[in-house]
Amino acid sequence: MIARFAGFFVASVFGLAFVLINSGPPLPPSVTAVVRALAVGAAIAVVVLALLCVRKESRAAVGSGGGPGAQRFGVLFGVVTTIEVLLIIGGAQTISRLENVPDQAGVAWVTLVVGLHFFPLAWYWKQPEILSVAWYGAVLGGIGLLMVALGHPEWVPLVSGVVTGVGFLLAPLVVLVLMLRGTGAPAVSSQAGSSPSPK
């Protein structure tokens, strides 16, 4: 059952990595330390909230006879992940070989690819709430590339890295809190083949 929260775990892992790797100048050291600490706390909170949701849904399933959720890791997941890795590595190598293209463009490229890879996963996992993460990452990755093109690469790690990471962490937190409160439960219960509980 916990596999049904795979999208949240993936988003939070990427979010934590984006924040830890890209936080730094132009942010002051004190702000960087606080941002990194908050990111770690948010990632831990995602895990805790997901486990609470699993326990809540397990109790509900015992009473209603609900079946297991859909398979999370299959052929499509492998294909999407493989394409994502190839695009990230290939894009990074291409950027590093191009003249007059700053290294910060690589950050924006990775963010764009990571954002795009959530679109097929949202469909495959039947989790439309992940689309917000997909659009968020894709847009900020595109903005980062535009900033490089306009000659402002020094802010790309902050915009396409840290800001993206914060969003990747906050989105799962918000959805999981709504699920625990019951207002976000229909999106999850539909994955198990059951209808939302009446209001």
Helices and strands as residue ranges (DSSP letters): G 2-5, H 6-22, H 29-64, H 75-97, H 104-124, G 128-130, H 131-149, G 153-155, H 156-156, I 157-163, H 164-181, H 185-189, G 190-192
